[in-house]
Amino acid sequence: MSSQVVVNAKANRRHSAGANRDMERDIGISRDATGSQNIYSAIVITVPGGKTDSHHHAECETAIYILKGRALYRFGDRLEQVVTAAEGDFVYIPAHAIHTEENLSEVEELHVLVTRNCPGPKTIVVPYPTTGTEKA
């Protein structure tokens, strides 16, 4: 294991696609970017009104810090539970928890700092949970 301290300067980083076209990642710490073994950290920017597909992050726990904007998170067996978070709030998402995130603003971007206990971005998209009462 390396004992080297690494600075991944903003000027050297490339933005990449996020979980979908509504999102963009600025990966600061990952196995690929810095040689990290068990930490991933990125700034994720979501377009106004943008949201994720239903997903989870496998065995990775997720900590989110809202840098700018307001987010809505859905979770639970049928994504029936809802919480909101605003600038300065932390959000914790347990491993394997199916959830969505959406930008509550229709005019401003949502900026969040995402950190996980895994070496890279790990997003597993799953079908949107339904109650079985929806019309086809």
C-alpha positions in Angstrom: 0.0 0.0 0.0 1.3 3.4 -0.9 2.0 6.1 1.7 2.1 8.8 -0.9 -0.1 11.9 -0.5 -1.9 12.8 -3.8 -3.4 16.1 -4.9 -5.8 15.7 -7.8 -5.8 19.4 -8.9 -9.0 20.8 -10.5 -7.0 21.8 -13.6 -6.0 18.2 -14.2 -9.4 16.5 -13.8 -11.8 15.7 -16.6 -15.6 15.8 -16.1 -17.4 12.6 -17.0 -20.9 11.5 -17.5 -22.9 10.8 -14.4 -25.5 8.1 -13.8 -27.6 9.6 -16.7 -27.6 12.5 -19.1 -28.9 14.8 -16.3 -25.7 14.5 -14.3 -22.0 15.2 -14.6 -19.2 13.9 -12.4 -16.0 15.6 -11.4 -14.2 12.7 -9.8 -11.6 13.8 -7.3 -10.7 10.6 -5.6 -11.0 7.0 -7.0 -8.8 4.1 -7.8 -8.3 5.3 -11.4 -7.8 9.0 -10.4 -5.5 8.7 -7.4 -4.9 5.0 -6.6 -7.4 5.0 -3.7 -8.3 1.5 -2.5 -11.6 2.1 -0.7 -12.7 5.7 -1.1 -14.5 7.4 -4.0 -15.3 11.1 -3.8 -16.7 13.4 -6.5 -18.7 16.5 -7.1 -21.9 15.6 -9.0 -23.8 18.3 -10.8 -27.4 17.7 -11.8 -29.2 19.9 -14.3 -32.3 21.9 -13.3 -35.2 19.5 -12.9 -32.9 16.5 -13.4 -33.2 13.2 -11.6 -31.6 9.8 -11.4 -33.1 6.5 -12.4 -33.9 4.1 -9.6 -30.6 2.7 -8.5 -28.4 1.5 -5.6 -24.6 1.4 -5.0 -24.2 -2.3 -4.2 -22.1 -2.8 -1.1 -21.1 0.8 -0.9 -22.4 3.2 1.7 -22.9 6.8 0.4 -22.4 10.1 2.2 -23.7 13.2 0.3 -23.1 16.8 1.2 -25.3 19.4 -0.5 -23.0 22.2 -1.8 -25.7 24.1 -3.7 -29.4 23.7 -4.3 -32.1 21.4 -2.9 -32.5 17.7 -3.6 -35.3 15.2 -3.1 -34.6 11.6 -2.3 -37.0 8.7 -2.7 -36.4 5.4 -1.0 -38.2 2.4 0.5 -39.6 -0.8 -1.0 -41.7 1.2 -3.5 -39.8 4.5 -3.3 -42.7 5.7 -1.1 -40.5 7.5 1.4 -39.3 11.0 0.7 -36.8 13.3 2.2 -35.4 16.6 1.1 -32.0 18.1 1.7 -30.7 21.7 1.1 -27.3 23.4 1.0 -25.3 22.5 4.1 -27.1 19.2 4.8 -25.6 15.7 4.8 -27.4 12.7 3.4 -26.6 9.1 4.3 -27.6 6.2 2.0 -27.0 2.7 3.2 -25.5 0.0 1.1 -27.9 -1.7 -1.3 -30.6 0.9 -0.6 -32.6 1.6 -3.8 -33.3 5.3 -4.2 -33.6 8.2 -6.5 -32.2 11.8 -6.3 -33.7 14.8 -8.0 -32.9 18.4 -8.3 -35.9 20.3 -6.9 -35.1 23.5 -8.9 -36.2 24.0 -12.4 -33.7 26.9 -12.9 -30.5 26.2 -10.9 -28.1 23.3 -10.9 -27.8 21.0 -7.9 -24.2 20.5 -6.7 -23.3 17.7 -4.3 -20.2 16.1 -2.9 -20.5 12.3 -3.0 -18.2 10.0 -1.0 -18.4 6.2 -0.9 -16.4 3.4 0.7 -15.6 1.9 -2.7 -12.8 2.6 -5.2 -15.0 4.1 -8.0 -18.4 5.2 -9.1 -20.7 2.2 -8.7 -24.3 2.7 -9.8 -26.6 -0.3 -10.4 -29.8 0.9 -12.2 -32.9 -1.1 -11.3 -36.5 -1.1 -12.6 -38.6 1.5 -10.8 -40.4 -0.3 -8.0 -44.1 -0.5 -8.5 -47.1 -1.3 -6.3 -48.7 -3.4 -8.9 -51.7 -1.1 -9.1 -50.3 1.1 -11.9 -52.1 1.1 -15.3 -50.0 -0.3 -18.1 
